[in-house]
Amino acid sequence: MFMETIRKNQILRVKIDAYNSDAAGVCHVDGFAVFVPGTIVGEEWDIRILKVQKNCAYARGEALITPSPARIDPVCSCYGKCGGCDCRHMSYEEELRFKLVKVNDALAHIGKQTVQAERITGSEQTEHYRNKGILAVGNLDGKAVFGFYRERSHQLIPVEQCLIQDELTHRAAAALVSFMEKYRIPAYDEVSGEGVVRHLFCRRAYYGTDRLLCIVARKGFGSNTQPLVAALLSACPELTGILLNVNKTEGNTVLAGDFYTLWGKGNIRDTLCGIAFDIAPQAFFQINPPQAERLYRKALEYAALRKEDLAFDLYCGAGTISLCLAQQAGKVIGAELVPEAIENARSNAALNGIKNAEFLCADAGEAASMLSARGLHPRKIVVDPPRKGMQEAAIQAVASMSPERVVYVSCEPSTLARDILRFQAYGYTLQAAEAFDLFPRTKHVETVVLLTRNT
């Protein structure tokens, strides 16, 4: 029996033969899976069993016996602590291999599909690629510090420099905590609900010079506001806007409540696929624009739009995909539940002089009913849901419109595979898939797939 084979604290010599979806190495002992973070396929390790469950076990690497040629020095002092970069111990080539296998394993085992993604498009930039950075601010030994919460906890891990964040984020954070110390402004304490500063949020334009800093706090800074602005501009002269977000909510929601412009502009302007976008702090925008452009070009290729086509974009957000579709389709209708995002989408359409895009504040079912009532039947539908994927009712609503093609953009292979299986029940077949790495050094991967209606 499994429980008799492996015991807690047991030391075993094993060979890593696979990865799980979190980039942890997997070995097999008497046919049972043991997960070992920080290991690479092909390596031989002495491991210590930490936890034994009914069908698997979790272990820690104690000694590396035979390293993989793909092993590299993680270099980051926070690796393994902050929970951010799961793949920093492996070469980028090995990371891409892991991610492609992750996508295809999900398609095969969860989605029961024979079609596989044949390639993954890697990112040209693997360090400092993020155009958005969020740092938590807290107290440590009576002093304000900034950093990230340890994975699955609210233990703050201080950082000096995160290798995937923009350098501006850390410079601004250092200036902020220095100001807090000088003016005796306390960081927010989640337990007591006391204190002021909660987070710092930076967003930069990739194809422009706009740089926005937003301080998230329980209340404003009163008479210290202008000295704070001066201190931040002195440390970060490239800033084009400084905002305050007064967030009085409990829990870990970063951006909530009211926004106030303390200095300069309240948003940034960037471009994606040649289209200009005004982006508010709370608006969704892809964090790796060059990779997002490659992803969207593939989505457009799968959509195979014609000038007479009506296209529908579900989960349209601020209209990024919708406005790309509008360049090739006769008309595009985007739907999104968040009113602020819909307003943002409409203003971005106007900004670019795009007149063949319409936006509805509605969920999938409501939007389908609205289109049906108007006698509209989209030939092509694009969906880009959040990590949790699509609800069954949304899939049913999309299928009820009988589009020729459904292009599904996903940031989570497991929910993508589940939803492909659901679409299959409504008469749709997976035709093609391709993976894109928008999040180098992490376990996350984007996928775009093409589903066609059975005839």
Secondary structure as GFF3:
##gff-version 3
##sequence-region A 1 455
A	DSSP	alpha_helix	2	5	.	.	.	ID=ss1
A	DSSP	beta_strand	11	15	.	.	.	ID=ss2
A	DSSP	beta_strand	18	19	.	.	.	ID=ss3
A	DSSP	beta_strand	25	29	.	.	.	ID=ss4
A	DSSP	beta_strand	32	36	.	.	.	ID=ss5
A	DSSP	beta_strand	44	52	.	.	.	ID=ss6
A	DSSP	beta_strand	56	66	.	.	.	ID=ss7
A	DSSP	alpha_helix	92	105	.	.	.	ID=ss8
A	DSSP	pi_helix	106	110	.	.	.	ID=ss9
A	DSSP	beta_strand	120	121	.	.	.	ID=ss10
A	DSSP	beta_strand	132	140	.	.	.	ID=ss11
A	DSSP	beta_strand	143	149	.	.	.	ID=ss12
A	DSSP	beta_strand	156	158	.	.	.	ID=ss13
A	DSSP	alpha_helix	167	182	.	.	.	ID=ss14
A	DSSP	beta_strand	197	204	.	.	.	ID=ss15
A	DSSP	beta_strand	211	217	.	.	.	ID=ss16
A	DSSP	three_ten_helix	222	224	.	.	.	ID=ss17
A	DSSP	alpha_helix	225	235	.	.	.	ID=ss18
A	DSSP	beta_strand	241	246	.	.	.	ID=ss19
A	DSSP	beta_strand	258	264	.	.	.	ID=ss20
A	DSSP	beta_strand	268	272	.	.	.	ID=ss21
A	DSSP	beta_strand	275	279	.	.	.	ID=ss22
A	DSSP	alpha_helix	289	303	.	.	.	ID=ss23
A	DSSP	beta_strand	310	314	.	.	.	ID=ss24
A	DSSP	alpha_helix	320	326	.	.	.	ID=ss25
A	DSSP	beta_strand	331	336	.	.	.	ID=ss26
A	DSSP	alpha_helix	339	351	.	.	.	ID=ss27
A	DSSP	beta_strand	357	361	.	.	.	ID=ss28
A	DSSP	alpha_helix	364	373	.	.	.	ID=ss29
A	DSSP	beta_strand	380	383	.	.	.	ID=ss30
A	DSSP	alpha_helix	392	400	.	.	.	ID=ss31
A	DSSP	beta_strand	405	410	.	.	.	ID=ss32
A	DSSP	alpha_helix	413	425	.	.	.	ID=ss33
A	DSSP	beta_strand	428	436	.	.	.	ID=ss34
A	DSSP	beta_strand	446	453	.	.	.	ID=ss35
###
